[in-house]
């Protein structure tokens, strides 16, 4: 992806638009996590209930520093062992850093520091984490091609960022940072 493409996508995110982009395993749809209207538009598009919460991706741990400030040194070490990578952690958000439309009915935020170059460039250009949910209708198979995403969601997207999937066969594993339990 060219730097100008990441900058254009970041501008669209700041305007409240939805974007599609490749991730480690499937195509994702994203938006600004702090833009309530954009998040609710994304949820309606996917036919996904708000109480489930949404996953965020970041380019590096520094982009989520305030959230990490609440954690123990052991928890930080656990994150450092797996990031950047294909593991999403449910990180406690006791200080309410992220809005309820991101957390859903949970006291934690699902977040991953991605190793995928397109995702990292997007988050860097945007200046923080972005929503990253699979490009599919809730309960339906995830899309693995740009053409599938364009057919289903094209008219509702501000832009589609070209790129290749990262080579993983399935979406990221999700683990609870407090219990260590594997959720997905």
ABEGO torsion letter per residue (X at the ends): XBAAAAAAAAAAAAAGBBBBBBBAABBBBBBBAABAAAAAAAAAAAGBBAAAEBBBBBABAAAAAAAAAABBAAAAAAAAAAOBEABBBBBBBAAGABBAAAAEABABBBBBBBABAAAAAAAAAAGEBBBBBBBBBBGBBBBABAAAAAAAAAAABABBBBEBBAGBABBBBBBBAAAGBBAX
